[in-house]
Amino acid sequence: MTNNEELQLIRRIARGGHTHLFRHLANRYASQVLTMVRRLVPSQEEAEEVTQDVMVEAFKSLARYDERRSSFSTWLMSIAYHTALKHSRTKRRQLPLVEVEQDWLDGVADDDADAVLDDTDRVTLMEQAIGQLKPEDQMLLHLYYYDNRPIREIALITAHEESYLHSRLQWIRKKLAAIILNLESNERQ
């Protein structure tokens, strides 16, 4: 289905509320939505339920979709992000968070953080460190580094300013470096 055909389908569904036509869109984007939701909702069963909630919300909100502002995919991922985030906050996982003082993070140079994070021998520690981040921060990492989404699109999905996202990603990199160094220190003891 081309983008133009998709837009025509969206307009038709929005005007008439054709649930049977919406199934085409839901089927097309279900795996992408589920993938995003799974990043914040670790249980497969819960993630599937949240994905259904996303699709219901998208159907109800379809008349408010504005193709001039974003692609349908970005708009749908925004609904998925906020729905999954809301769900994860109510079912907050208990993670062994590493408390890192802000003063210490301010003292970590960007090059030092990059050196720690670019070391391929630290892959396992990186995975452990990412698991200790807040779900919102994990999602930002996934959107930017794994999905290779531009900051502008992430801003639309998360409803954050681009400048905030740039600084938040920099802060997350420093926090990851601090957590990895802490984990390494604990391994040596």
C-alpha positions, -999 to 999 in steps of 0.1 A, spaced: 0 0 0 14 34 -10 14 64 13 -13 80 -8 -35 49 -6 -29 48 31 -40 84 35 -71 78 15 -79 48 37 -73 68 68 -96 96 56 -123 71 47 -121 54 81 -121 87 99 -152 99 80 -172 67 84 -158 48 113 -153 17 93 -138 -8 117 -134 -35 91 -112 -11 71 -92 -1 101 -81 -38 104 -59 -32 73 -40 -5 91 -40 -24 124 -26 -55 107 0 -34 88 14 -18 120 7 -44 147 42 -58 148 58 -23 149 35 -12 177 41 -45 196 78 -40 193 76 -5 208 52 -16 236 75 -45 245 103 -21 253 82 -7 282 60 -37 289 82 -69 293 54 -94 296 43 -107 262 7 -111 273 5 -76 288 23 -61 258 -4 -77 235 -31 -62 256 -15 -28 256 -11 -31 218 -48 -37 215 -54 -7 237 -32 13 213 -52 2 183 -85 10 199 -72 45 209 -59 51 174 -92 41 159 -111 65 183 -86 93 176 -82 88 138 -102 120 130 -76 140 149 -47 126 128 -30 154 108 -8 141 80 9 176 77 23 172 112 37 136 110 34 103 91 7 79 103 34 56 116 49 83 138 15 93 150 6 57 159 40 52 176 33 83 197 0 67 209 19 34 215 47 52 235 23 71 257 0 41 263 29 18 271 45 44 293 12 49 313 9 11 316 45 7 328 41 34 354 11 16 369 30 -17 368 64 -3 376 90 -30 375 112 -32 406 147 -27 392 179 -25 413 186 11 403 220 25 407 219 59 423 244 82 406 249 117 420 243 145 395 275 161 405 294 130 396 277 129 362 286 165 356 322 156 361 322 129 335 335 142 302 316 133 270 348 117 256 352 96 288 316 84 286 321 76 249 352 56 257 334 35 283 303 29 261 323 21 229 343 -7 245 329 -39 228 341 -60 258 315 -43 279 284 -55 260 271 -76 288 276 -48 313 259 -24 288 229 -46 287 228 -48 325 232 -10 327 204 -3 302 182 -26 323 188 -3 353 176 28 335 140 42 339 117 27 312 114 62 295 152 64 292 154 29 278 128 38 252 147 69 242 178 48 237 159 23 216 142 50 194 175 68 188 202 41 186 184 9 177 155 23 155 177 51 141 148 75 143 157 112 140 154 135 170 125 154 153 105 122 150 113 111 186 101 146 197 68 140 179 65 105 195 74 115 230 60 151 230 93 164 242 113 193 228 142 184 205 167 203 228 155 183 258 160 150 239 195 159 229 205 168 265 186 138 279 204 114 255 237 129 266 228 125 302 217 89 296 251 81 280 269 95 311 246 76 334 253 44 315 290 50 317 287 56 355 266 24 360 291 3 339 320 16 359 301 8 391 293 -27 379 330 -32 369 341 -20 403 317 -45 420 329 -73 398 365 -67 409 356 -68 446 
